Amino acid sequence: PDRYPARRPASAAGLRDKIRLVREAYEAAKGYDPRIAKVKAYYSDSLRHMCVANSEGLLARDVRPMVKLVCVAISEKDGQRESGYWGGGGRVGLEYFRGTMTPRRIGEEAAREAVTLLGAVPAPAGEMPIVLAPGHSGVLIHEAVGHLVEADFNRKRTSVFWDKMGKRVGSELVTIYDDPTLPSLRGSYALDDEGTAPRKTLLIEKGVLRGLLQDRLSARLMKGAALTGHGRRQDYSHWPIPRMANTYIAAGGEAPEDIVRSVDKGFYVASLSGGQVEDSGKFTFSVTLGYLIEGGRLTAPVKQATLIGTNIDILKKIDRVGGDLAFGLPTGTCSKDGQDVPVTDGCPTLRIAGMTVGGTS
């Protein structure tokens, strides 16, 4: 199957075409609002040739394209400065930027976020219902859950999930997969870095832990566990280790607007930046942009909020799941043991019954 559909490969396109993409994103952001003071737009592409040979007679090859266009906009008003970020790409060709994710949209979305944050109010503090937006909020699942189902952490017993196979770790509404076989996504591949064909791997099924992400070493040491095709490495100079690819919570059946309407007073997370997760499962995440929920409606934008919790507690408190599964911006990179690999994460609209928000209001 073709994991890398590209009608117009970046490797065959001229430099002028690529510069045009950058210029379109830049001009769209710069012209969005007079309060946009500075814009950076940049483009990159690569074509990686991977070959694996081992003493078992395996000889496998893969050629992996990657494209990325990103825009960062800085807004300014009365001495206050805010930034917005947006991007697009993946294992695609340049035709991708003539679809729904055009350079104009990338520039305007970056500028919109930067301008919106100028009017944001201080974050509330305390425990409250949380609604996570589809797509970009998937980074919470990646960080708070994904690393804990990587097999090496489990065989070393450093993951809180190491002894929970077949046991309930979350709400019945929570089903989580990692699927490197999805076409075009940043975390997709035809073969992992050990030459194993990847497969869609069920990690949590209706709240019950069902699987782990395996490389060859962990599968062998864990007494014949099945390979899942998740042995990845940054490049040939690093050891392959179990890594995520495209991790997501499966869609539910609720309308997103009904989920928001179900909250009288709470917090809506539109986008998250990075987070920190301890081996114990405790985590903190920074919210790039959020909104107050008042009377079942989104009201004032919010900045400088932090989400605080533990993974199992949060998984068990997910009580509403939307049918609008989406994936986050296709620009993400995951770091582990000094190695960076491209990944994608996703989720539908989710409601968490109660979660601690760190803020100043």
DRENDO-1510 file (C-alpha; in Angstrom, 1 decimal, always signed):
<recs>
REC; n; res; u; v; w
REC; 1; PRO; +0.0; +0.0; +0.0 .
REC; 2; ASP; +1.1; +3.6; -0.8 .
REC; 3; ARG; +1.8; +5.4; +2.5 .
REC; 4; TYR; +3.3; +8.3; +0.7 .
REC; 5; PRO; +0.8; +9.4; -2.0 .
REC; 6; ALA; +2.3; +12.4; -3.8 .
REC; 7; ARG; +1.2; +13.5; -7.2 .
REC; 8; ARG; +3.7; +16.3; -7.3 .
REC; 9; PRO; +6.8; +15.2; -5.3 .
REC; 10; ALA; +8.7; +18.0; -3.6 .
REC; 11; SER; +12.0; +16.5; -4.9 .
REC; 12; ALA; +10.8; +17.2; -8.5 .
REC; 13; ALA; +9.7; +20.8; -7.8 .
REC; 14; GLY; +11.7; +23.9; -8.5 .
REC; 15; LEU; +13.0; +26.3; -5.8 .
REC; 16; ARG; +10.8; +29.0; -7.1 .
REC; 17; ASP; +7.7; +27.0; -6.4 .
REC; 18; LYS; +8.8; +26.4; -2.8 .
REC; 19; ILE; +9.7; +30.1; -2.3 .
REC; 20; ARG; +6.2; +30.9; -3.6 .
REC; 21; LEU; +4.6; +28.8; -0.8 .
REC; 22; VAL; +6.6; +30.7; +1.9 .
REC; 23; ARG; +5.8; +34.1; +0.4 .
REC; 24; GLU; +2.0; +33.3; +0.3 .
REC; 25; ALA; +2.0; +32.2; +3.9 .
REC; 26; TYR; +4.1; +35.2; +5.0 .
REC; 27; GLU; +1.9; +37.8; +3.1 .
REC; 28; ALA; -1.3; +36.2; +4.4 .
REC; 29; ALA; -0.2; +36.5; +8.0 .
REC; 30; LYS; +1.3; +40.0; +7.5 .
REC; 31; GLY; -1.9; +41.3; +6.0 .
REC; 32; TYR; -4.3; +39.7; +8.4 .
REC; 33; ASP; -4.4; +42.5; +10.9 .
REC; 34; PRO; -2.5; +45.8; +11.6 .
REC; 35; ARG; -1.5; +44.4; +15.0 .
REC; 36; ILE; +0.7; +41.8; +13.4 .
REC; 37; ALA; +4.2; +43.2; +13.9 .
REC; 38; LYS; +6.4; +40.3; +12.7 .
REC; 39; VAL; +6.1; +37.2; +10.7 .
REC; 40; LYS; +8.4; +34.2; +10.1 .
REC; 41; ALA; +7.5; +31.6; +7.5 .
REC; 42; TYR; +9.7; +28.7; +6.5 .
REC; 43; TYR; +9.6; +25.6; +4.3 .
REC; 44; SER; +11.5; +22.3; +4.4 .
REC; 45; ASP; +11.4; +19.0; +2.6 .
REC; 46; SER; +13.5; +15.8; +2.6 .
REC; 47; LEU; +13.6; +12.5; +0.9 .
REC; 48; ARG; +15.1; +9.8; +3.2 .
REC; 49; HIS; +16.4; +6.5; +1.8 .
REC; 50; MET; +16.4; +3.8; +4.4 .
REC; 51; CYS; +17.9; +0.3; +4.0 .
REC; 52; VAL; +18.0; -2.4; +6.6 .
REC; 53; ALA; +19.9; -5.7; +6.4 .
REC; 54; ASN; +20.3; -8.2; +9.3 .
REC; 55; SER; +21.9; -11.6; +10.0 .
REC; 56; GLU; +18.5; -13.3; +9.6 .
REC; 57; GLY; +18.6; -12.6; +5.9 .
REC; 58; LEU; +16.4; -9.5; +5.9 .
REC; 59; LEU; +17.0; -6.8; +3.3 .
REC; 60; ALA; +14.4; -4.1; +3.3 .
REC; 61; ARG; +14.3; -0.6; +1.7 .
REC; 62; ASP; +12.0; +2.4; +2.0 .
REC; 63; VAL; +12.1; +5.9; +0.6 .
REC; 64; ARG; +10.3; +8.4; +2.8 .
REC; 65; PRO; +9.3; +11.9; +1.7 .
REC; 66; MET; +8.6; +14.7; +4.1 .
REC; 67; VAL; +7.3; +18.3; +3.6 .
REC; 68; LYS; +6.6; +21.1; +6.0 .
REC; 69; LEU; +5.5; +24.7; +5.8 .
REC; 70; VAL; +5.2; +26.7; +9.0 .
REC; 71; CYS; +4.3; +30.2; +9.9 .
REC; 72; VAL; +4.9; +32.1; +13.2 .
REC; 73; ALA; +3.2; +35.5; +13.7 .
REC; 74; ILE; +3.9; +38.0; +16.4 .
REC; 75; SER; +1.2; +40.5; +17.4 .
REC; 76; GLU; +1.7; +43.7; +19.4 .
REC; 77; LYS; -0.5; +46.2; +21.1 .
REC; 78; ASP; +0.3; +48.7; +23.9 .
REC; 79; GLY; +3.6; +46.9; +24.7 .
REC; 80; GLN; +2.0; +43.5; +24.9 .
REC; 81; ARG; +3.3; +40.8; +22.5 .
REC; 82; GLU; +1.8; +37.5; +21.6 .
REC; 83; SER; +2.6; +34.8; +19.1 .
REC; 84; GLY; +0.7; +32.4; +17.0 .
REC; 85; TYR; +1.8; +29.2; +15.2 .
REC; 86; TRP; +0.3; +27.1; +12.4 .
REC; 87; GLY; +1.7; +24.7; +9.8 .
REC; 88; GLY; +1.0; +21.9; +7.4 .
REC; 89; GLY; +2.7; +19.1; +5.6 .
REC; 90; GLY; +3.4; +15.4; +6.1 .
REC; 91; ARG; +4.5; +12.6; +3.8 .
REC; 92; VAL; +2.8; +14.4; +0.8 .
REC; 93; GLY; +3.6; +16.2; -2.4 .
REC; 94; LEU; +3.2; +19.9; -3.0 .
REC; 95; GLU; -0.3; +19.4; -4.2 .
REC; 96; TYR; -1.2; +19.2; -0.5 .
REC; 97; PHE; -0.9; +23.0; -0.3 .
REC; 98; ARG; -3.6; +23.5; -2.9 .
REC; 99; GLY; -6.2; +21.6; -0.9 .
REC; 100; THR; -7.7; +22.6; +2.4 .
REC; 101; MET; -4.3; +23.5; +4.0 .
REC; 102; THR; -3.2; +26.3; +1.7 .
REC; 103; PRO; -0.3; +28.7; +2.5 .
REC; 104; ARG; -2.9; +31.4; +2.9 .
REC; 105; ARG; -4.7; +29.5; +5.5 .
REC; 106; ILE; -1.5; +28.6; +7.3 .
REC; 107; GLY; -0.5; +32.3; +7.5 .
REC; 108; GLU; -4.0; +33.5; +8.5 .
REC; 109; GLU; -4.4; +30.9; +11.3 .
REC; 110; ALA; -1.0; +31.8; +12.8 .
REC; 111; ALA; -2.0; +35.5; +12.7 .
REC; 112; ARG; -5.5; +34.8; +14.1 .
REC; 113; GLU; -4.1; +33.0; +17.1 .
REC; 114; ALA; -1.6; +35.8; +17.8 .
REC; 115; VAL; -4.3; +38.5; +17.6 .
REC; 116; THR; -6.8; +36.5; +19.6 .
REC; 117; LEU; -4.3; +36.2; +22.5 .
REC; 118; LEU; -4.0; +40.0; +22.7 .
REC; 119; GLY; -7.5; +40.0; +24.1 .
REC; 120; ALA; -7.1; +36.9; +26.3 .
REC; 121; VAL; -7.9; +37.0; +30.0 .
REC; 122; PRO; -5.9; +35.4; +32.7 .
REC; 123; ALA; -6.5; +31.6; +33.2 .
REC; 124; PRO; -8.8; +30.4; +35.9 .
REC; 125; ALA; -7.5; +28.2; +38.7 .
REC; 126; GLY; -8.9; +25.2; +40.3 .
REC; 127; GLU; -10.6; +21.9; +39.4 .
REC; 128; MET; -13.3; +22.1; +36.7 .
REC; 129; PRO; -14.7; +20.3; +33.7 .
REC; 130; ILE; -12.4; +20.4; +30.6 .
REC; 131; VAL; -13.3; +20.1; +27.0 .
REC; 132; LEU; -10.5; +19.3; +24.6 .
REC; 133; ALA; -10.7; +20.5; +21.0 .
REC; 134; PRO; -10.3; +17.9; +18.3 .
REC; 135; GLY; -6.9; +17.4; +16.7 .
REC; 136; HIS; -4.4; +19.6; +18.4 .
REC; 137; SER; -5.3; +18.4; +21.9 .
REC; 138; GLY; -4.1; +14.9; +20.9 .
REC; 139; VAL; -0.6; +15.9; +22.2 .
REC; 140; LEU; -2.0; +15.3; +25.7 .
REC; 141; ILE; -2.8; +11.6; +24.7 .
REC; 142; HIS; +0.7; +11.3; +23.1 .
REC; 143; GLU; +2.5; +12.5; +26.2 .
REC; 144; ALA; +0.3; +11.3; +29.0 .
REC; 145; VAL; -0.5; +7.9; +27.6 .
REC; 146; GLY; +1.6; +7.1; +24.5 .
REC; 147; HIS; +5.0; +6.9; +26.1 .
REC; 148; LEU; +3.7; +4.7; +28.9 .
REC; 149; VAL; +2.7; +2.0; +26.3 .
REC; 150; GLU; +6.1; +1.8; +24.7 .
REC; 151; ALA; +7.4; -1.7; +25.4 .
REC; 152; ASP; +10.8; -0.8; +26.7 .
REC; 153; PHE; +9.4; +1.2; +29.6 .
REC; 154; ASN; +7.1; -1.7; +30.5 .
REC; 155; ARG; +9.7; -4.4; +30.4 .
REC; 156; LYS; +11.9; -2.2; +32.6 .
REC; 157; ARG; +8.9; -1.6; +34.9 .
REC; 158; THR; +9.3; +2.2; +34.7 .
REC; 159; SER; +5.8; +2.7; +33.2 .
REC; 160; VAL; +2.8; +2.8; +35.5 .
REC; 161; PHE; +1.2; +0.4; +33.0 .
REC; 162; TRP; +3.8; -2.4; +33.4 .
REC; 163; ASP; +1.5; -4.7; +35.4 .
REC; 164; LYS; -1.8; -3.6; +34.0 .
REC; 165; MET; -2.2; -5.6; +30.8 .
REC; 166; GLY; -5.9; -6.7; +30.6 .
REC; 167; LYS; -6.9; -4.4; +33.4 .
REC; 168; ARG; -9.0; -1.2; +33.3 .
REC; 169; VAL; -7.0; +2.0; +33.1 .
REC; 170; GLY; -9.6; +4.3; +31.7 .
REC; 171; SER; -13.3; +5.1; +31.0 .
REC; 172; GLU; -15.3; +2.7; +28.8 .
REC; 173; LEU; -15.4; +5.5; +26.3 .
REC; 174; VAL; -11.7; +5.5; +25.7 .
REC; 175; THR; -10.2; +3.4; +22.9 .
REC; 176; ILE; -6.7; +4.3; +21.7 .
REC; 177; TYR; -4.7; +3.2; +18.7 .
REC; 178; ASP; -1.3; +3.8; +17.1 .
REC; 179; ASP; -1.4; +3.4; +13.3 .
REC; 180; PRO; +1.7; +3.9; +11.2 .
REC; 181; THR; -0.2; +2.6; +8.1 .
REC; 182; LEU; -2.4; +5.8; +7.7 .
REC; 183; PRO; -1.4; +7.4; +4.4 .
REC; 184; SER; +0.2; +10.9; +4.2 .
REC; 185; LEU; +0.6; +11.5; +8.0 .
REC; 186; ARG; +3.9; +12.7; +9.4 .
REC; 187; GLY; +4.3; +9.6; +11.6 .
REC; 188; SER; +3.5; +7.1; +8.8 .
REC; 189; TYR; +5.9; +4.6; +7.2 .
REC; 190; ALA; +5.9; +1.5; +5.0 .
REC; 191; LEU; +8.5; -0.3; +7.1 .
REC; 192; ASP; +9.9; +0.6; +10.6 .
REC; 193; ASP; +13.6; +1.1; +11.0 .
REC; 194; GLU; +14.2; -2.6; +11.7 .
REC; 195; GLY; +12.5; -3.6; +8.4 .
REC; 196; THR; +9.2; -4.7; +10.1 .
REC; 197; ALA; +5.9; -4.0; +8.4 .
REC; 198; PRO; +3.9; -1.9; +10.8 .
REC; 199; ARG; +0.3; -2.6; +11.8 .
REC; 200; LYS; -2.5; -0.7; +13.4 .
REC; 201; THR; -2.0; -1.5; +17.1 .
REC; 202; LEU; -4.8; -1.4; +19.6 .
REC; 203; LEU; -3.4; +0.0; +22.9 .
REC; 204; ILE; -6.5; +0.6; +25.0 .
REC; 205; GLU; -9.9; -0.9; +24.3 .
REC; 206; LYS; -12.9; +0.6; +26.1 .
REC; 207; GLY; -10.7; +1.6; +28.9 .
REC; 208; VAL; -8.8; -1.7; +29.2 .
REC; 209; LEU; -5.1; -2.0; +28.4 .
REC; 210; ARG; -4.7; -4.4; +25.4 .
REC; 211; GLY; -1.3; -3.8; +23.7 .
REC; 212; LEU; +2.1; -2.2; +23.7 .
REC; 213; LEU; +4.3; -0.7; +21.0 .
REC; 214; GLN; +7.1; -3.2; +20.3 .
REC; 215; ASP; +10.5; -3.2; +18.6 .
REC; 216; ARG; +12.5; -6.5; +18.0 .
REC; 217; LEU; +14.5; -6.3; +21.2 .
REC; 218; SER; +11.6; -5.7; +23.5 .
REC; 219; ALA; +9.4; -8.3; +21.8 .
REC; 220; ARG; +12.1; -10.9; +22.3 .
REC; 221; LEU; +12.8; -10.1; +25.9 .
REC; 222; MET; +9.1; -10.0; +26.7 .
REC; 223; LYS; +8.9; -13.7; +25.8 .
REC; 224; GLY; +7.7; -13.7; +22.3 .
REC; 225; ALA; +5.4; -10.6; +22.2 .
REC; 226; ALA; +4.2; -9.9; +18.7 .
REC; 227; LEU; +6.0; -7.3; +16.7 .
REC; 228; THR; +4.0; -4.2; +15.9 .
REC; 229; GLY; +6.4; -2.4; +13.6 .
REC; 230; HIS; +7.3; +0.4; +16.0 .
REC; 231; GLY; +11.1; +0.1; +16.1 .
REC; 232; ARG; +12.2; +3.6; +15.1 .
REC; 233; ARG; +15.4; +5.6; +15.3 .
REC; 234; GLN; +16.5; +9.1; +14.4 .
REC; 235; ASP; +19.0; +7.9; +11.9 .
REC; 236; TYR; +21.5; +5.1; +11.3 .
REC; 237; SER; +23.8; +6.3; +14.1 .
REC; 238; HIS; +21.1; +5.5; +16.8 .
REC; 239; TRP; +19.7; +2.3; +18.2 .
REC; 240; PRO; +16.1; +1.5; +17.2 .
REC; 241; ILE; +13.7; +1.7; +20.2 .
REC; 242; PRO; +9.9; +1.5; +20.6 .
REC; 243; ARG; +8.3; +4.7; +19.5 .
REC; 244; MET; +4.9; +6.1; +18.7 .
REC; 245; ALA; +3.9; +6.9; +15.1 .
REC; 246; ASN; +0.3; +8.2; +14.7 .
REC; 247; THR; -1.4; +7.9; +18.1 .
REC; 248; TYR; -5.1; +8.8; +18.6 .
REC; 249; ILE; -8.3; +8.3; +20.6 .
REC; 250; ALA; -11.0; +6.7; +18.5 .
REC; 251; ALA; -14.1; +8.7; +17.7 .
REC; 252; GLY; -17.2; +8.4; +19.8 .
REC; 253; GLY; -20.8; +9.2; +18.9 .
REC; 254; GLU; -21.5; +12.6; +20.4 .
REC; 255; ALA; -21.9; +16.0; +18.6 .
REC; 256; PRO; -19.1; +18.4; +19.6 .
REC; 257; GLU; -21.5; +21.2; +20.2 .
REC; 258; ASP; -23.5; +19.1; +22.6 .
REC; 259; ILE; -20.4; +18.3; +24.6 .
REC; 260; VAL; -19.7; +22.1; +25.0 .
REC; 261; ARG; -23.3; +22.7; +25.8 .
REC; 262; SER; -23.1; +20.1; +28.6 .
REC; 263; VAL; -20.7; +22.3; +30.6 .
REC; 264; ASP; -22.1; +25.2; +32.6 .
REC; 265; LYS; -18.8; +26.5; +33.8 .
REC; 266; GLY; -15.5; +25.1; +32.6 .
REC; 267; PHE; -12.5; +25.4; +30.3 .
REC; 268; TYR; -12.1; +24.7; +26.6 .
REC; 269; VAL; -8.6; +23.8; +25.4 .
REC; 270; ALA; -8.1; +24.9; +21.8 .
REC; 271; SER; -4.4; +24.1; +21.5 .
REC; 272; LEU; -1.6; +22.7; +23.7 .
REC; 273; SER; +2.1; +23.2; +23.6 .
REC; 274; GLY; +4.6; +20.9; +25.2 .
REC; 275; GLY; +4.2; +19.1; +28.5 .
REC; 276; GLN; +6.2; +17.2; +31.1 .
REC; 277; VAL; +5.3; +13.7; +32.2 .
REC; 278; GLU; +6.9; +11.8; +35.1 .
REC; 279; ASP; +7.3; +8.0; +35.1 .
REC; 280; SER; +4.7; +8.0; +37.9 .
REC; 281; GLY; +2.1; +9.3; +35.4 .
REC; 282; LYS; +1.9; +12.8; +36.8 .
REC; 283; PHE; +1.9; +15.5; +34.1 .
REC; 284; THR; +1.7; +19.2; +33.4 .
REC; 285; PHE; +0.8; +20.7; +30.0 .
REC; 286; SER; +0.9; +24.3; +28.8 .
REC; 287; VAL; -2.2; +25.6; +27.0 .
REC; 288; THR; -1.4; +27.8; +24.1 .
REC; 289; LEU; -5.0; +29.0; +23.6 .
REC; 290; GLY; -8.1; +28.2; +25.6 .
REC; 291; TYR; -11.6; +29.7; +26.2 .
REC; 292; LEU; -13.9; +30.0; +29.2 .
REC; 293; ILE; -17.1; +27.9; +29.0 .
REC; 294; GLU; -20.0; +29.8; +30.5 .
REC; 295; GLY; -23.6; +28.6; +30.3 .
REC; 296; GLY; -22.6; +26.0; +27.6 .
REC; 297; ARG; -20.9; +28.5; +25.3 .
REC; 298; LEU; -17.4; +29.5; +24.6 .
REC; 299; THR; -16.8; +33.1; +25.8 .
REC; 300; ALA; -13.5; +34.9; +26.6 .
REC; 301; PRO; -10.2; +33.6; +25.2 .
REC; 302; VAL; -7.7; +32.5; +27.9 .
REC; 303; LYS; -3.9; +32.4; +27.9 .
REC; 304; GLN; -1.2; +31.1; +30.3 .
REC; 305; ALA; -3.1; +28.1; +31.6 .
REC; 306; THR; -1.6; +24.8; +32.7 .
REC; 307; LEU; -3.3; +21.4; +32.9 .
REC; 308; ILE; -2.2; +19.3; +35.8 .
REC; 309; GLY; -3.1; +15.6; +36.5 .
REC; 310; THR; -2.2; +12.0; +36.3 .
REC; 311; ASN; -2.8; +9.8; +33.3 .
REC; 312; ILE; -5.0; +7.1; +34.8 .
REC; 313; ASP; -7.1; +9.6; +36.6 .
REC; 314; ILE; -7.7; +11.6; +33.5 .
REC; 315; LEU; -8.4; +8.5; +31.3 .
REC; 316; LYS; -11.0; +7.5; +33.8 .
REC; 317; LYS; -12.6; +10.9; +33.9 .
REC; 318; ILE; -13.2; +11.1; +30.1 .
REC; 319; ASP; -17.0; +11.0; +30.1 .
REC; 320; ARG; -18.0; +12.3; +26.7 .
REC; 321; VAL; -16.4; +11.6; +23.3 .
REC; 322; GLY; -17.2; +13.4; +20.0 .
REC; 323; GLY; -17.5; +11.9; +16.6 .
REC; 324; ASP; -15.1; +14.4; +15.0 .
REC; 325; LEU; -11.7; +12.7; +15.2 .
REC; 326; ALA; -9.0; +14.9; +13.7 .
REC; 327; PHE; -5.2; +14.9; +13.7 .
REC; 328; GLY; -3.1; +17.8; +15.0 .
REC; 329; LEU; -0.8; +20.0; +13.0 .
REC; 330; PRO; +1.5; +17.8; +10.8 .
REC; 331; THR; +4.7; +19.4; +12.1 .
REC; 332; GLY; +5.3; +17.5; +15.3 .
REC; 333; THR; +8.5; +15.8; +16.5 .
REC; 334; CYS; +8.8; +13.5; +19.5 .
REC; 335; SER; +12.0; +13.2; +21.6 .
REC; 336; LYS; +13.1; +10.2; +23.6 .
REC; 337; ASP; +16.5; +9.0; +24.7 .
REC; 338; GLY; +18.2; +11.8; +22.6 .
REC; 339; GLN; +16.4; +10.8; +19.4 .
REC; 340; ASP; +13.8; +12.9; +17.5 .
REC; 341; VAL; +11.3; +11.2; +15.2 .
REC; 342; PRO; +8.3; +12.6; +13.3 .
REC; 343; VAL; +4.9; +11.8; +14.8 .
REC; 344; THR; +1.2; +12.7; +14.6 .
REC; 345; ASP; -1.4; +12.6; +17.3 .
REC; 346; GLY; -5.1; +13.1; +17.3 .
REC; 347; CYS; -8.4; +13.0; +19.1 .
REC; 348; PRO; -12.0; +13.9; +18.8 .
REC; 349; THR; -13.7; +16.5; +21.0 .
REC; 350; LEU; -13.4; +15.1; +24.6 .
REC; 351; ARG; -14.9; +16.1; +27.9 .
REC; 352; ILE; -13.0; +15.4; +31.1 .
REC; 353; ALA; -15.3; +15.6; +34.1 .
REC; 354; GLY; -12.8; +17.3; +36.4 .
REC; 355; MET; -9.2; +18.4; +36.0 .
REC; 356; THR; -6.9; +20.9; +37.7 .
REC; 357; VAL; -6.2; +24.1; +35.8 .
REC; 358; GLY; -3.3; +26.1; +37.0 .
REC; 359; GLY; -3.9; +29.8; +36.4 .
REC; 360; THR; -3.8; +33.3; +38.0 .
REC; 361; SER; -7.5; +34.2; +38.0 .
</recs>
